[in-house]
């Protein structure tokens, strides 16, 4: 068993065409480019705004943490690639788009749903590996 932790951070700002506010999620990965469902918002030139995630300086990031136990023995970056290739990460970002962080029960349900998606992807990978 290998333990992983996925941390998703809410990002905000304006869409690149400035048509409406952008309020999406990204997989927080130190040192790597952000992974988002849609294109990330353009950097705001306002000095009071954090250009990485569109938050006002001093604001606390909104995050959802999902602990995982995996039967796959992969390095963290390889595991992330597996989750992306299996469609788990894009599906997760769509699930997070609809969760209200003020509803603890909803957050726990989405966390369990993400864990179920990961488990299903791992089982599928194991089955496909055995049949190959």
Buried (B, 14 or more C-beta within 10 A) or exposed (E): EEEBEBBBBBBBBBBEEEEEEBEBBBBBBEEEEBBBBEEBBBEEEEEEBBBBBBBEEEEEEBEBEBEBEBEBEBEEEEBBEBBEEBEBBBBBBEBBEEBEEEEEEEBEEBBEBBBEBBBEBBEEBEEEEEEE
